Amino acid sequence: MPPPPDPAVLHGMPLFAGLEADALGDVVGQARSRLVPRGTAVFSQGEPAAAGHALIDGRVKIVQTGPDGQQVVLRFIGPGEMFGTLAIFTDGVYPADAVTVADCVELSWPAAAMTALMERHPAIARNALAIVGGRLREVQNRLREVSTERVERRIAHALLRLVRQAGRRVDAGVEINFPLSRQDVAEMTGSTLHTVSRTLSAWEAQGIVESGRQQVVIRKPHALVAIAEDLPAADRP
């Protein structure tokens, strides 16, 4: 088991922004810490929302399955982000699966403990509302993309979001720093595996991206931005 968490691990987490040192100590004192191997379900869609979670290290994929079995990747969670917490305060049921895509360290708070913390430290509740607003804007943007944009632009937007979230400079360009399959990209963009594969292969031929073994490197970020923004071909790098 990991050692008891240090309150410093909460610094930079939006949910706990503005809390004083003693309040952070109270929060971390209620937390449970654990190591979660890659490929593990942290929680499953439809289960009672028994706890709120914060990722300290690793990467978690949030996947929702529709009645027809179609899967949608809603979000990739990175270090410092909360997940599953808001379900405690809505209908009390996790709306999606949370699956680790790398070895992870997470903190969790039982639902009763999270509620009590919000009552003792109202800033947590205010921060939660701000997080909800940000997630709602993100969902609205993705819905607009799916409804109005060509699939090529949707794929470009998805990759750029992941670059902002988990981009790492490498010799070849900017690498998305966690395992990412073409099926993941398809489920993020409302597309098919065939279409994503065809699009990425075309971009590889143009030197825009490099992909393989669940790794994606953006070799020409400006060219990808031009595709996402639907700039005329003559204006693209």
ABEGO torsion letter per residue (X at the ends): XBBBBBAAAABGBAAABGBBAAAAAAAAAABBBBBBBBGBBABBBGBBBABBBBBABEBBBBBBBBAAGBBBBABBBBBGBBBGAAAAABAGBBABBBBBABBBBBBBBBAAAAAAAAAABAAAAAAAAAAAAAAAAAAAAAAAAAAABBAAAAAAAAAAAAAAAABBBBAAEBBBABBBBAAAAAAAAGBBAAAAAAAAAAAAAAGABBBEGGBBBBABAAAAAAAAAGBBAAABX
